[in-house]
Amino acid sequence: MSDLQENLKKAQEYLERFRKEPIGHFINGKPTPGLSGEYFENTTPHDNSSLGQVAKGNEADIDQACEAAAVAFADWRDISGAERKKLLHRFADMIVERAEEISLLESMDCGQPIRFTKQAAVRGAANFRFFADKAPEARDGKALQQPEHSNMTLRTPIGPVGVITPWNTPFMLSTWKIAPALAAGCTVVHKPAELSPITASLLAEIAREAGIPDGVWNMVNGFGEVAGKRLTEHPAIKAIALVGESLTGTRILHQGADTLKRVHLELGGKNPIIVFDDADFDRALDAVVFMIYSLNGQRCTSSSRLLIHEGIKERFLEALQARVNDLRVGHPLDPETEVGPLIHTTHLEKVLSYTEKAREDGATVAVGGSRREDLGAGNYYQPALFTNADNNMRIAREEIFGPALTAISFSSEEEAIKIANDTEYGLAAYIWTNNSGRAMRLARDVEAGMLWINSENNRNLPSPFGGIKSSGIGRDGGDYSFDFYMETKNVCFAHGTHRVPILGR
């Protein structure tokens, strides 16, 4: 039996229960089919066959979840940080125990190759362990001295929070948002993306089995225009954390305005990777290929614009074209697969549309850009490389969110910075040069919330993660997460020696 056949066999065993019984919600410590009695079908990108039915949450379901979170908040807030640390470490242990199940189901649900999803449980558990260890210090503040007063700051959890996660790497991103919320002492209502709901239901199960108290973790499936909208408007929810597209972020800002919700928005990007002529050629080439074609190109930090110095343009693009031609597109459960099927037929059509847009705008479709009919009924796309492009073309300005790279040449450092910044987005940037002074200048001048110098996207949990401009508001990671999920309170103690102003005596 091949590795693919073995993975398929195991995946079908794990999927059997979802085909027999619809995926429901998880409210106040219990699974529930929901109040509407309506369901929607969940399909696999591999061949668009059904993976089962999913409860279609409505306003009443969200209301129940928010009310449960509100009731549970006081007790969860008052649990010691040490106790929350213990519970969250148990949660992480249970994630690792179900690592195989999580990876196989994630691949079948969203089309990500198993070579990437096999790390999903490890990364998710790492998120929980990191914030579990920080839970005892979450409330800690600062001591601020004056001559006749002493000030101290305290942090308290903000309250019940809403977490809305996307379909591209659903398991990891759910843990990245929910772990710090729980560590801070907040209760959670999670609305996962409707296109990839399976692993969110696993997380809810693990929460119950790990001993997370009833009402602390709630999950409602459904669509953004109904369930998501009600979550962002509900008065019991004090903050909304979203990972999604920029248009969704603007809607959430509007929807949360009447209740003055705090928002953390991790949104889209059109991230540049800038390769200078003095860069390590082979390492830069590896990074360019990895950062756009891994994870099916469906991630916010993918480097979808290659800015290549004209001095090495021809040589670099020739080597790049050969690499893109050789990418292995195939079944997501095949360990050899490097690019799997895109999430949904509608998204595939969107990504395909940019091939014609590239030609209309005058670019060259050097590789791919077409549907892989030979791979069956799934959403398979031949990874694309667009060359002879400029930054005014739609392929350079719009977020394609797929395995498609646009190459643009530049002649000077100043021109590279100008092109990199000529976008509405500002999430990430990648710079390849062996000139340390240039690296420092670009780190200062390129408009992005995160920059990597001579590296692909390297994950560091304490570091701030987030973007500027249309790429988002706020930061995740380390203490930055607690700044979002907690309120800071200042307490001033007088020493009894200062003069109190006197009126009316």
C-alpha positions in Angstrom: 0.0 0.0 0.0 1.4 3.4 -1.0 1.7 6.3 1.4 -1.2 8.0 -0.4 -3.4 4.9 -0.2 -2.6 4.5 3.5 -3.4 8.2 4.2 -6.7 7.9 2.2 -7.7 4.8 4.2 -7.1 6.6 7.5 -8.7 9.8 6.4 -11.9 7.9 5.4 -12.1 6.3 8.8 -11.8 9.7 10.5 -14.3 11.2 8.1 -16.9 8.5 8.6 -18.5 10.1 11.7 -18.9 13.5 9.9 -20.7 11.8 7.1 -23.0 9.9 9.5 -23.9 12.9 11.7 -23.8 16.6 10.8 -21.2 18.9 12.4 -23.0 21.0 15.0 -22.2 23.9 17.3 -20.6 23.7 20.7 -22.3 25.9 23.2 -21.9 26.0 27.0 -19.9 22.8 27.1 -22.2 20.7 25.0 -22.5 19.9 21.3 -25.8 21.1 19.8 -27.4 20.8 16.3 -28.5 24.4 16.5 -31.9 26.1 16.6 -32.5 26.7 12.9 -32.6 23.1 11.8 -30.8 24.2 8.6 -27.6 22.7 7.3 -25.1 23.3 4.5 -22.8 20.9 2.7 -19.1 20.7 3.3 -17.0 19.5 0.3 -13.5 18.5 -0.2 -11.3 20.5 -2.7 -9.8 17.2 -3.9 -12.9 16.2 -6.0 -15.7 18.4 -4.6 -17.5 15.4 -3.1 -19.3 15.8 0.2 -17.6 15.5 3.5 -20.9 15.8 5.3 -23.4 18.4 6.5 -22.8 21.3 8.8 -25.2 23.2 11.0 -26.0 26.6 9.7 -25.9 28.9 12.6 -28.2 31.9 12.9 -28.6 34.9 15.2 -30.3 32.8 17.9 -27.4 30.3 18.0 -24.9 33.2 18.3 -27.0 34.7 21.1 -26.9 31.5 23.0 -23.1 31.2 22.6 -22.5 34.8 23.6 -24.8 34.5 26.7 -22.9 31.4 27.7 -19.6 33.1 27.4 -20.9 36.1 29.4 -22.1 33.9 32.2 -18.9 31.9 32.3 -16.6 34.9 32.2 -16.5 35.9 35.9 -15.5 32.4 37.1 -12.9 32.0 34.3 -11.5 35.5 35.0 -11.0 34.6 38.6 -9.3 31.3 38.1 -5.6 31.7 38.9 -3.1 32.0 36.1 -1.4 28.9 37.4 -4.6 26.9 37.0 -5.2 28.2 33.5 -1.6 27.3 32.7 -2.3 23.7 33.8 -5.5 23.4 31.8 -4.0 24.9 28.6 -1.0 22.5 28.8 -3.4 19.6 29.1 -5.2 21.0 26.0 -1.9 21.1 24.1 -1.1 17.5 25.2 -4.4 16.3 23.8 -3.8 18.2 20.5 -0.6 16.2 20.1 -2.4 13.0 20.9 -4.7 13.6 17.9 -2.1 15.0 15.6 -2.6 12.4 12.8 -6.4 12.9 12.8 -6.0 16.7 12.7 -3.6 16.6 9.8 -5.5 14.2 7.6 -8.8 15.9 8.2 -7.3 19.4 7.6 -5.9 18.3 4.3 -9.1 16.8 3.1 -11.1 19.8 4.3 -9.1 22.6 2.8 -6.8 21.0 0.3 -3.5 21.8 1.9 -0.8 19.2 1.2 -0.2 16.7 4.1 3.5 17.8 4.1 2.3 21.1 5.6 -0.8 20.0 7.7 1.2 17.3 9.5 2.8 20.2 11.4 -0.7 21.7 12.2 -1.1 19.9 15.5 2.5 20.6 16.5 2.2 24.3 15.8 -1.2 24.5 17.4 0.1 22.8 20.5 3.0 25.2 20.6 0.7 28.1 20.5 -1.2 26.8 23.6 2.0 25.9 25.4 3.5 29.3 24.8 0.5 31.2 26.1 -0.1 28.7 28.9 3.3 29.5 30.3 2.5 33.2 30.1 -0.9 32.9 31.8 0.5 33.4 35.3 2.0 36.7 34.3 -0.8 38.0 32.1 -2.1 40.4 34.8 1.4 41.8 35.6 1.9 45.5 35.0 4.6 48.0 35.7 5.8 50.1 38.6 6.1 53.8 37.8 7.6 56.1 40.3 7.1 59.8 41.1 8.6 61.9 43.9 5.4 61.8 46.1 3.4 59.0 44.4 3.8 55.5 43.3 1.9 54.2 40.3 1.3 50.6 39.4 -0.5 49.1 36.4 -2.8 46.1 36.5 -4.2 44.2 33.6 -7.6 42.5 33.6 -9.3 40.4 30.9 -11.6 42.4 28.7 -14.5 40.0 28.8 -16.1 37.6 26.3 -14.5 37.9 22.9 -15.4 36.8 19.4 -12.8 35.0 17.2 -13.4 34.7 13.4 -11.0 32.5 11.6 -10.3 31.8 7.9 -10.2 28.7 5.7 -6.6 28.7 4.6 -4.8 27.2 7.7 -7.9 26.9 9.9 -6.5 24.8 12.8 -3.3 26.7 13.4 -4.9 30.1 13.1 -7.7 29.2 15.5 -5.2 28.2 18.1 -3.1 31.3 17.5 -6.2 33.5 18.3 -7.9 31.5 21.0 -4.9 30.4 23.1 -3.9 34.0 24.3 -7.6 34.9 24.8 -8.0 31.9 27.2 -4.6 32.6 28.9 -5.6 36.2 29.5 -8.9 35.1 31.2 -11.3 35.8 28.4 -14.1 33.5 27.3 -14.5 32.8 23.6 -17.1 32.5 20.9 -15.4 31.1 17.8 -16.9 31.3 14.3 -14.8 29.2 11.9 -14.9 29.7 8.2 -17.8 27.8 6.5 -15.4 26.3 3.9 -13.3 24.5 6.4 -15.3 23.6 9.6 -14.0 20.2 10.6 -10.9 21.0 12.7 -12.8 23.7 14.6 -15.2 21.0 15.8 -12.2 18.9 16.9 -10.9 21.9 18.9 -14.2 22.2 20.7 -14.2 18.5 21.5 -10.7 18.8 22.9 -11.7 21.8 25.0 -14.4 19.8 26.8 -12.1 16.7 27.2 -9.3 18.9 28.6 -11.5 20.3 31.3 -12.1 23.8 30.0 -15.2 24.9 32.0 -18.6 25.1 30.4 -19.2 28.3 28.5 -15.5 29.3 28.3 -15.1 27.9 24.8 -18.1 28.2 22.4 -18.2 27.5 18.7 -20.9 28.3 16.2 -20.7 27.4 12.5 -22.3 29.5 9.8 -21.9 32.2 7.3 -20.4 35.6 7.8 -23.4 37.6 6.7 -25.6 36.0 9.4 -23.6 34.4 12.2 -20.5 36.5 11.8 -22.6 39.7 11.7 -24.5 38.9 14.8 -21.3 38.0 16.7 -19.7 41.4 15.8 -22.8 43.2 16.9 -23.6 41.3 20.1 -23.4 43.6 23.1 -21.9 40.9 25.4 -18.8 40.6 23.1 -16.2 43.1 24.1 -13.6 42.5 21.3 -13.4 40.8 17.9 -10.3 39.1 16.5 -10.5 38.4 12.8 -8.2 36.8 10.3 -9.6 37.4 6.9 -9.8 39.6 3.8 -9.6 43.4 4.0 -13.2 43.8 2.9 -14.4 41.7 5.7 -12.4 43.8 8.1 -14.1 47.0 7.0 -17.5 45.4 7.5 -16.6 44.3 11.0 -15.4 47.8 11.9 -18.9 49.1 10.9 -20.8 46.3 12.6 -18.9 46.7 15.9 -19.1 50.5 16.0 -22.4 50.8 17.9 -21.1 48.7 20.8 -17.5 50.2 20.7 -15.9 46.9 20.2 -12.2 46.6 20.3 -11.0 45.0 17.0 -7.9 43.1 15.9 -7.8 42.6 12.2 -5.3 40.5 10.4 -6.1 41.1 6.8 -4.8 40.7 3.3 -1.5 41.4 1.7 0.4 41.9 -1.6 3.8 41.3 -0.1 7.0 42.0 -2.0 10.1 39.8 -1.9 13.0 42.0 -3.0 16.1 40.3 -4.4 19.2 42.4 -5.0 22.1 41.4 -7.3 24.3 40.7 -4.3 21.9 38.2 -2.7 22.8 34.6 -2.1 21.3 33.4 -5.4 20.3 29.8 -4.4 19.0 30.7 -1.0 17.0 33.6 -2.4 15.6 31.3 -5.1 14.5 28.7 -2.5 12.8 31.4 -0.5 11.0 32.9 -3.5 9.6 29.5 -4.5 8.6 28.5 -0.9 7.0 31.8 0.1 4.4 31.9 -2.8 3.9 28.2 -3.7 3.8 26.6 -0.3 0.4 26.2 1.4 -1.1 26.5 -2.2 -0.3 30.3 -2.1 -3.3 30.7 0.1 -1.8 32.7 3.0 -1.7 36.3 3.9 2.1 36.5 4.2 2.9 34.9 0.9 5.3 36.9 -1.2 3.2 37.4 -4.3 5.3 40.2 -5.9 8.9 39.4 -6.8 11.0 42.5 -7.2 14.1 41.4 -9.0 17.2 43.5 -9.7 17.8 43.9 -13.4 21.4 42.8 -13.1 20.3 39.2 -12.3 16.8 39.3 -13.8 17.4 37.0 -16.7 19.4 34.4 -14.8 17.1 34.4 -11.8 13.8 34.2 -13.8 15.2 31.3 -15.9 16.0 29.3 -12.8 12.7 30.3 -11.2 10.7 29.2 -14.3 12.4 25.8 -14.2 11.5 25.4 -10.5 7.8 26.5 -11.0 7.5 24.0 -13.9 8.7 21.2 -11.6 6.3 21.9 -8.7 4.4 18.7 -7.9 0.6 19.3 -8.0 -1.5 16.5 -6.7 -3.7 14.9 -4.1 -3.4 16.7 -0.7 -2.8 13.4 1.1 0.1 12.4 -1.1 3.4 13.1 0.8 5.0 13.9 -2.6 2.5 16.7 -3.3 3.8 20.3 -3.0 0.7 22.1 -4.3 -2.8 20.8 -3.6 -6.2 21.8 -4.8 -7.5 25.3 -4.1 -10.2 25.6 -1.4 -13.4 25.9 -3.5 -14.6 26.1 -7.1 -15.4 29.8 -6.7 -11.9 30.5 -5.5 -10.4 28.5 -8.3 -12.3 30.6 -10.8 -11.1 33.8 -9.2 -7.4 32.6 -9.3 -7.9 31.4 -12.9 -9.2 34.8 -13.9 -5.9 36.5 -13.3 -4.3 34.6 -16.2 -6.4 36.5 -18.7 -6.0 39.7 -16.7 -2.2 39.3 -16.9 -2.4 38.9 -20.7 -4.9 41.8 -21.1 -2.5 44.1 -19.1 0.5 43.1 -21.1 2.3 40.6 -18.9 3.7 37.3 -20.0 2.3 34.1 -18.6 5.6 32.3 -18.4 4.3 29.2 -16.5 0.9 27.8 -15.7 -2.1 29.8 -14.8 -4.5 27.1 -16.0 -6.7 24.4 -14.5 -5.3 20.9 -14.2 -8.0 18.9 -15.9 -5.8 15.8 -15.8 -6.2 15.6 -12.0 -9.9 15.0 -12.1 -12.9 16.9 -10.7 -11.0 18.8 -8.0 -9.9 22.4 -7.8 -6.5 21.8 -9.2 -4.5 24.7 -10.6 -1.1 24.8 -12.4 1.0 27.2 -10.4 1.6 30.4 -12.3 4.6 32.7 -13.0 3.8 36.1 -14.6 6.8 38.0 -16.0 7.4 41.3 -17.9 5.0 42.9 -15.4 4.8 46.3 -13.9 3.3 47.5 -10.6 0.3 49.0 -12.3 -1.1 45.7 -13.5 -3.9 44.0 -11.7 -1.8 41.0 -11.0 0.6 43.3 -9.1 -2.1 45.3 -7.2 -4.8 42.8 -6.3 -4.6 39.9 -3.8 -4.9 36.7 -5.9 -4.5 34.5 -2.9 -3.2 31.5 -4.9 0.0 30.0 -6.2 0.7 32.8 -8.7 3.8 35.0 -8.6 4.2 38.4 -10.4 7.8 39.3 -11.3 8.8 43.0 -11.6 12.3 44.3 -12.3 14.0 47.3 -10.7 17.3 49.1 -11.2 18.1 50.8 -7.9 17.4 50.6 -4.2 15.2 53.7 -4.4 13.1 52.2 -7.1 12.7 48.9 -5.2 11.4 50.8 -2.2 9.0 52.8 -4.3 7.5 49.7 -6.0 7.3 47.8 -2.7 5.4 50.6 -1.0 3.1 51.3 -4.0 0.2 49.2 -2.7 -2.7 49.6 -0.4 -1.4 46.7 1.7 1.4 46.5 4.3 1.5 43.1 5.9 4.9 41.6 5.2 8.1 42.1 3.1 11.1 39.9 2.4 14.5 41.4 1.5 17.5 39.5 0.1 20.8 41.3 0.1 24.3 40.8 1.6 24.7 44.6 2.1 24.0 45.2 5.8 23.5 48.9 5.4 21.0 48.4 2.6 19.2 45.9 4.7 18.9 48.4 7.5 17.7 51.1 5.2 15.0 48.9 3.6 13.9 47.7 7.1 13.3 51.3 7.9 11.7 52.5 4.6 9.6 49.5 3.4 6.0 50.0 4.6 5.1 46.7 6.2 4.3 45.4 9.7 6.8 42.6 9.4 10.0 42.2 7.5 12.3 39.3 7.0 15.9 39.9 5.9 17.6 37.0 4.1 14.9 34.6 5.3 11.5 33.1 4.5 8.7 33.6 7.0 10.3 32.5 10.2 7.9 32.1 13.1 8.8 33.6 16.5 5.9 33.4 19.0 7.0 36.4 21.2 7.4 38.8 18.3 4.6 41.1 17.1 2.6 39.7 14.1 0.4 42.1 12.1 0.2 44.6 9.3 -0.3 48.3 8.5 -2.5 50.1 5.9 -5.2 47.8 4.5 -3.5 44.8 6.0 -4.8 45.2 9.5 -5.0 46.7 12.9 -3.2 45.4 16.0 -0.6 42.8 16.7 -0.5 39.2 17.9 2.3 37.4 19.6 3.7 37.4 23.1 2.6 40.3 25.3 1.1 42.1 22.3 -1.7 39.5 22.4 -2.4 40.4 26.0 -2.5 44.1 25.2 -5.5 43.2 23.0 -7.4 40.8 25.2 -6.9 42.7 28.4 -7.6 46.2 29.8 -4.8 48.1 31.5 -5.6 49.9 34.7 -3.4 52.4 36.5 -3.5 52.7 40.3 -1.8 55.7 41.9 -0.7 55.6 45.6 0.1 58.8 47.4 2.9 58.8 49.9 1.0 61.3 52.1 3.5 64.1 51.6 2.2 66.0 48.6 0.2 69.2 48.9 -3.5 68.7 48.2 -5.1 71.8 46.5 -7.6 73.6 48.7 -10.8 75.2 47.6 -13.6 76.8 49.7 -11.7 76.9 53.0 
